[in-house]
């Protein structure tokens, strides 16, 4: 009998530790199974939208400057644009398509389109890859201007 009483505190502590480990496992599984992936997807989508809006504002500013250049002047300028290198840990692309910028990302939940407000006579072209340096090259020739998305 004396030996049985010595085991009671040890068994009690072992059960407490087992319950604590079980609780931590359940909470971790529920967080990493539902809450964390949902949060990461939401944040990735938000970062993509912000990057796209920043890129659109940079293109629109360059287009406005290009439209202000005289009709017979020939100008080529290059402006650096700072964008996040990755979204959700993966590189992405931004393409100029039909007066819009389109963000393409390997994950289906991240992406979007931003319509550009461009002055008359200004067009856009090109593609940026986020894992390389991004620049805008503005070319003004014979009254028309092109804002091109290029990588360094």
Secondary structure, DSSP 8 states (H G I E B T S, - for coil): -HHHHHHHHHHHHHHHHHHHHHHHHHHHHHIIIIIHHHHHHHHHHHHHHHHHHHHHHHHHHHHHHHHTS-TT--EEEEEEE---S-BTTB-EEEEEETTEEEEEESSTTSEEEEE----TTEEEEEEEETTS-EEEEEEEETTEEEEEEEE-
